[in-house]
Amino acid sequence: MKFPAFAYAVPETIEEALELLASDADARPLAGGQSLLPIMALRLAAPSMLVDLGRIDMLRQCVVGPDRMRIGAMRTHAANAACFDVWAQLPLMSDALHHVAHQAVRNRGTFGGSLAHADAGAEMPLVVSALDGAIILRGPHGERSVPAADFFQGHYTTAIEPGELLVAVELPYSPLQWAFEEFARRSGDLAVAMAAVGVDLDGDVCRDVRILLGSVGERPIRAHDAEAFLRGRPLTPGAITEAGRMAVAGVAARSDIHADPAYRASIAAVLVSRALDRLARGDF
C-alpha cells in the first residue's frame, strides 16, 4: 500500500529534533523504520511529519564504562551484535540479538527504535528488563532516566511523554551467568515466548537467580516465585522442571494469531526449564 502524505525533516542535533517534534503534535521520530514504516504503509499510523534521526551521530555512540555500558538509541542491531564490548560485557544481549528478525532488518533496525515501539514479541525489551537497564529520555524539560520496569507499560505502550526522544540506554554489567531461549513459529518471526534466565551458582546450588518472560504478557514479566523457589537449592532436574512450572503459574498470558494463552504459557515454562538446564551444565 502507499504511504499517507507526510512532511520530512532531517535534523543534525538532538536539540533540532526536539524543536521539530515540539512544532507539530503529530510528528513522529524515525529511527530505522523497520516498525513504523510498515504500519504507515498499512495506514495504521499517519504522522504529519517524520523526523529522521539518521544524521545525529551522538545517538550512535557506545560508551563503555567500568560498571555499565551506555548504548545510543540509533545503534543498529547489527552494530551491537558485531560489537566486542557487547559480547564481552553483555552476553545476554549478544545472544538475544541473533534472534532479532532477519539480517536485513538487523542492518537497519535500531536498539532505541525497538524499545520505543515496545512490541511484546520483541527481544530487546526483555533483555533491557532482565539487566535492570535504564532508558534515557530527553525532552523540552531536560533529560531523565526511567528504569526498564517502569518504562514498558504494555503492548506498544511506554513511559515516553509527548515531545520526548529516547536517546540512549544504560545497561549495568551483571554478575550472573545468563541464558536466552526463544520459540517462534518461523525463524525471524516475532516470538511466541522467550525466557531470559540468569544464575549465580556455588557448585550446583543456586545462590541467586533472575527469571524474566517475554512475549507472554504485554510487557516483560519477572517470575519472582520461581526465583524464590530456586534460591539455595541445587539445580536438579526436578527443581528445574518445577521452576519452569512456577514461572508461568498465575500469569495472564496474552492471545494472538500465533498462540492462545495456554499454549503460550506452556511454551514459556519449557523455555525457562531449558535455560536453567543449560546454565546447570555450564552451557552459556
SULVENLIN-V799740 format. One record per residue. N is the residue number from 0. RES is the residue in one small letter. PHI is phi in radians with two decimals (none if undefined). OMEGA is omega in whole degrees, 0 to 359 (none if undefined). D_FIRST is the distance of its C-alpha to the first C-alpha in Angstrom with 2 decimals. Layout:
n = (N	N)
res = (RES	RES)
phi = (PHI	PHI)
omega = (OMEGA	OMEGA)
d_first = (D_FIRST	D_FIRST)
This chain:
n = (0	1	2	3	4	5	6	7	8	9	10	11	12	13	14	15	16	17	18	19	20	21	22	23	24	25	26	27	28	29	30	31	32	33	34	35	36	37	38	39	40	41	42	43	44	45	46	47	48	49	50	51	52	53	54	55	56	57	58	59	60	61	62	63	64	65	66	67	68	69	70	71	72	73	74	75	76	77	78	79	80	81	82	83	84	85	86	87	88	89	90	91	92	93	94	95	96	97	98	99	100	101	102	103	104	105	106	107	108	109	110	111	112	113	114	115	116	117	118	119	120	121	122	123	124	125	126	127	128	129	130	131	132	133	134	135	136	137	138	139	140	141	142	143	144	145	146	147	148	149	150	151	152	153	154	155	156	157	158	159	160	161	162	163	164	165	166	167	168	169	170	171	172	173	174	175	176	177	178	179	180	181	182	183	184	185	186	187	188	189	190	191	192	193	194	195	196	197	198	199	200	201	202	203	204	205	206	207	208	209	210	211	212	213	214	215	216	217	218	219	220	221	222	223	224	225	226	227	228	229	230	231	232	233	234	235	236	237	238	239	240	241	242	243	244	245	246	247	248	249	250	251	252	253	254	255	256	257	258	259	260	261	262	263	264	265	266	267	268	269	270	271	272	273	274	275	276	277	278	279	280	281	282	283)
res = (m	k	f	p	a	f	a	y	a	v	p	e	t	i	e	e	a	l	e	l	l	a	s	d	a	d	a	r	p	l	a	g	g	q	s	l	l	p	i	m	a	l	r	l	a	a	p	s	m	l	v	d	l	g	r	i	d	m	l	r	q	c	v	v	g	p	d	r	m	r	i	g	a	m	r	t	h	a	a	n	a	a	c	f	d	v	w	a	q	l	p	l	m	s	d	a	l	h	h	v	a	h	q	a	v	r	n	r	g	t	f	g	g	s	l	a	h	a	d	a	g	a	e	m	p	l	v	v	s	a	l	d	g	a	i	i	l	r	g	p	h	g	e	r	s	v	p	a	a	d	f	f	q	g	h	y	t	t	a	i	e	p	g	e	l	l	v	a	v	e	l	p	y	s	p	l	q	w	a	f	e	e	f	a	r	r	s	g	d	l	a	v	a	m	a	a	v	g	v	d	l	d	g	d	v	c	r	d	v	r	i	l	l	g	s	v	g	e	r	p	i	r	a	h	d	a	e	a	f	l	r	g	r	p	l	t	p	g	a	i	t	e	a	g	r	m	a	v	a	g	v	a	a	r	s	d	i	h	a	d	p	a	y	r	a	s	i	a	a	v	l	v	s	r	a	l	d	r	l	a	r	g	d	f)
phi = (none	-1.47	-1.25	-1.18	-1.16	-2.73	-1.45	-2.40	-2.30	-2.24	-1.26	-1.96	-2.39	-1.10	-1.08	-1.11	-1.08	-1.13	-1.11	-1.14	-1.13	-1.24	-1.37	-2.60	-1.12	-1.71	-1.31	-2.29	-1.25	-2.02	-1.73	-1.48	1.38	-1.32	-1.92	-1.18	-1.13	-1.07	-1.15	-1.15	-1.09	-1.50	1.07	-1.55	-2.50	-2.46	-1.12	-1.32	-2.60	-1.80	-1.82	-1.31	-1.60	-1.13	-1.69	-1.59	-1.05	-1.02	-1.35	-1.84	-1.34	-2.24	-1.88	-1.69	-1.78	-1.22	-2.28	-2.82	-2.16	-1.88	-1.95	-1.14	-1.11	-1.62	-1.18	-1.33	-1.03	-1.12	-1.12	-1.17	-1.14	-1.58	-1.47	-1.07	-1.11	-1.11	-1.06	-1.36	-1.79	-2.26	-1.08	-1.07	-1.12	-1.03	-1.13	-1.18	-1.05	-1.27	-1.65	-1.31	0.80	-2.10	-1.01	-1.07	-1.25	-1.13	-1.19	-1.91	-1.15	-1.97	-1.03	-1.15	-1.09	-1.11	-1.23	-1.18	-1.22	0.99	-1.21	-1.06	-1.61	-1.57	-1.35	-1.14	-1.02	-1.17	-1.08	-1.11	-1.19	-1.08	-1.59	0.98	-1.27	-2.14	-1.64	-1.70	-2.00	-2.20	-2.53	-1.04	-1.84	1.91	-1.89	-2.45	-1.97	-2.06	-1.04	-0.98	-1.08	-1.73	-1.28	-1.49	-1.94	2.87	-1.08	1.11	-2.23	-2.34	-1.51	-1.15	-1.57	-0.94	1.53	-1.66	-2.07	-1.40	-1.85	-2.89	-2.34	-1.84	-2.10	-1.26	-1.31	-1.63	-1.38	-1.45	-1.61	-2.07	-2.37	-2.10	-2.28	-2.51	-2.19	-2.29	-1.18	-2.37	-1.01	1.64	-1.26	-1.08	-1.23	-1.27	-2.76	-2.46	-2.46	-2.04	-2.24	-2.16	-2.39	-2.13	-1.85	-1.98	1.22	-1.87	-1.57	-1.48	-1.39	-2.60	-2.72	-2.46	-2.26	-2.26	-1.87	-2.14	1.17	-1.56	-1.82	-1.46	-2.67	-0.99	-2.09	-1.62	-1.67	-1.10	-1.14	-1.14	-1.09	-1.08	-1.09	-1.43	-1.07	1.49	-1.84	-1.20	-1.47	-1.42	-0.96	-1.15	-1.15	-1.12	-1.12	-1.15	-1.11	-1.07	-1.12	-1.18	-1.08	-1.88	-1.09	1.39	-1.38	-1.49	-1.19	-1.46	-2.16	-2.63	-1.20	-1.56	-2.87	-1.50	-1.02	-1.14	-1.14	-1.08	-1.14	-1.14	-1.13	-1.06	-1.06	-1.12	-1.14	-1.08	-1.10	-1.12	-1.12	-1.10	-1.10	-1.03	-1.16	-1.10	-1.56	1.34	-1.66	-2.50)
omega = (180	177	168	180	177	172	185	181	182	179	179	176	177	181	177	179	179	178	179	179	179	183	185	183	181	177	178	174	178	177	178	177	185	175	185	186	175	178	177	180	177	181	174	174	181	178	180	180	171	178	185	183	190	181	182	186	182	183	178	183	173	183	183	180	182	183	181	178	176	185	180	185	183	172	180	175	180	179	179	180	181	186	180	182	176	180	185	188	183	185	177	179	180	179	184	183	181	177	184	171	180	184	180	178	179	179	183	183	185	178	182	179	179	180	181	178	173	173	183	182	182	186	189	174	178	181	182	178	181	182	181	180	176	180	183	181	175	182	182	184	177	186	176	181	182	176	181	181	179	185	182	187	180	179	182	184	181	180	179	179	177	179	180	174	169	187	183	175	175	182	177	177	184	176	183	169	191	170	178	178	181	171	173	183	175	176	180	177	170	186	166	177	178	174	172	186	177	181	168	186	169	192	176	181	183	178	178	183	177	183	176	179	175	180	178	172	182	173	180	184	176	184	185	183	179	178	181	179	186	185	180	180	169	178	176	177	179	179	179	179	181	178	176	178	182	182	183	180	178	180	177	182	181	179	173	183	183	185	172	186	183	180	181	180	180	177	181	179	179	181	177	180	180	179	179	178	177	182	178	180	181	181	179	none)
d_first = (0.00	3.79	6.63	9.36	12.51	14.96	18.28	19.07	22.54	24.30	27.61	30.33	32.20	31.66	33.49	31.16	28.13	29.94	30.79	27.21	26.15	29.21	28.38	25.19	24.93	21.11	20.92	19.83	21.26	19.13	20.91	19.39	15.83	15.64	15.20	13.97	10.99	9.29	10.30	8.96	5.35	6.26	8.15	11.27	12.70	12.98	15.91	17.59	18.57	18.08	21.53	21.36	24.37	24.48	27.61	29.73	32.03	33.87	30.91	31.18	34.89	36.54	40.04	42.33	45.10	48.17	46.78	43.03	40.06	37.78	34.33	32.04	28.63	26.87	28.61	26.20	26.79	27.91	30.42	31.84	32.12	34.06	36.29	39.88	40.63	37.82	39.15	42.73	42.47	39.37	39.41	37.41	34.48	34.96	34.94	31.85	29.76	29.89	28.03	25.02	21.95	22.26	23.88	20.77	19.65	23.28	23.45	20.88	20.99	23.83	26.65	26.32	22.57	23.08	25.93	24.29	21.27	23.98	22.19	25.09	24.36	24.47	27.67	28.50	29.15	31.64	33.30	33.78	35.17	37.49	38.91	39.44	37.32	37.01	33.83	34.63	32.95	33.66	33.30	35.18	38.24	38.48	37.75	38.06	38.04	36.60	37.71	35.00	36.57	35.80	32.49	30.40	30.57	28.04	24.59	22.44	25.57	27.93	30.87	29.04	30.02	28.14	28.73	29.60	28.37	28.92	30.96	32.74	34.01	37.68	38.57	42.27	43.76	44.58	47.99	46.58	45.60	42.01	40.05	36.34	35.12	31.68	30.45	26.89	26.02	24.67	25.31	22.68	21.47	22.17	25.82	27.34	30.34	31.98	35.48	37.01	40.80	43.45	47.21	50.51	52.99	56.77	57.47	55.59	55.94	52.91	54.01	50.62	47.16	43.70	41.08	37.53	34.83	31.11	28.24	30.96	30.73	28.25	29.95	32.49	35.67	39.13	41.54	44.74	46.83	46.18	47.07	50.30	51.20	50.95	52.83	56.31	55.67	55.67	52.32	53.66	51.49	52.33	51.44	48.13	47.18	48.34	46.41	43.18	44.01	44.94	41.79	39.68	42.43	41.47	37.93	35.37	32.71	29.16	27.34	23.79	22.31	24.09	27.56	29.78	32.21	35.20	33.53	31.95	35.39	37.22	35.04	35.59	39.34	39.45	37.58	40.08	42.98	41.59	41.27	44.79	46.17	44.78	46.36	49.64	49.79	49.02	45.72	43.70)
